Amino acid sequence: MPEILQTLKSKQKAEEENRIFLASLQGVDLRDDKKEKEGPSFDDVRRRALGINASADDVVSLQGSFANEAGFGIGMGLGYSKE
């Protein structure tokens, strides 16, 4: 049964690519609808609301509730100061 489902999915994908190709020959871009625009994550919005102007991969972003969630806090070993 899984082989049949995979075969059907492959056939549908091939037909879809064929339709996209034929549409592009006529000047219509069907792939534009498939591109999802990703906005900021919930943590990014929350970080900005708290006034933290650092990305999630920066140690400066570990402040307040973010530090508590990561296991850092006052006297818990972060030892970084912003100059």
N, C-alpha and C positions, 0 to 999 in steps of 0.2 A: 504493500500500500504506500509506504513512503516514496518508493521509486516512481509510482504513478503521479503522486503529488509534485515531486520534484520535476518530472517531465512536463507536467502542465504549467508549472511556474516558469520553466525555461522557455516553453513555447510562447506563453503570454509576454514574457520579457522580450523575446525576439520580435514578436509582432508589434509591441509598443515601440521598440527601437526603429523598426521599419516605418511606422507611422510618423515618428519624430523626424526621421530622415526625409520622408516625402514632404512633410510640412515645411521643413527647412529649405527644400528646393523651391517652394513657393513663397518663401520669405517670412514664414511664421515660426516663431521660436516657442516650441512647446515645453522645452526644458526650463524656461524661466519660472514657471509655476512650481516646479519641484524644489527650487532653492528656498530653503527656509532661512529667514533672517533671524538670527539669534540675538536677543536683547541681553541686557545685563542680568546676571543671576540674582536671586533673592538676597544672597549674602553681600553682593556688590552694592545693592540698593541700601541694605541695612548698614553697611560700612559707611556709605556716604551720608546717611541720615545721622549717624553718630559723629560725623565730622572727621572721619579718618580718611585722609587722602592718600591711600596707598593700595596697591594691588594685593590680591589674596596671597601671592607667593612672596611678599615682602614681610620681613620680621616686624616692621613698624605697624603692620595691620593687626598685630596681636595686642590689642588694647581692650580694656573693659570686658564686656561679655564675651568677645572673641577669645580673649586670653583665658577666661575661665573655662570656656568650652574646650580649648586646646590643652588645658591642664596647667596653664601658667597663671600666675597672679602675683600679688605683692609677697615677696619673700619666697617664691616658689621656683626660683632659679632662672629667670629669663635674662637678667643682667645686661640689658641693652638700653641705651639712652639716646634720644634723638638730639643732635647738636644743631 
